[in-house]
Amino acid sequence: MRQEIGEGLQVVENWNSANQDLFYGKDGDLTGADKESQEVSMLALHLLQSALVHVNTLLMQQVLADPKWADRLTDADRRGLSPLFWTHVNPYGRFELDMNSRLDLEPAAAVTVPGPRNPQSEVSATR
């Protein structure tokens, strides 16, 4: 249990370290003349984080829709899945943007996404 909690904390700490790259102006400090401008900056960061989690979730669903990958994952692997990753983000550099194509955001036909954990399902899984 302690190891699982530690692993979860590492995921969250890694996600929080993304703030330094996503919100890099003034060394990540909230600056502004008043409280309102600081609040707008924080809300913009939260919006960016939420959008990143949404895109990551869609990417994970696409991978899990492939039976080759879905069948390889055990229940423990599925519990370890998290959309809190940002290693694919390139905050600096060149971005190729094709305005003539759209992201494929349609859900796959047979997407198997792990549901929320609850104490009852974890007790029955260990028996």
PyMOL commands that set and color helices and strands:
alter all, ss='L'
color gray80, all
select helices_A, chain A and resi 2-22+25-28+35-65+67-70+75-80+119-126
alter helices_A, ss='H'
color red, helices_A
deselect
rebuild
show_as cartoon
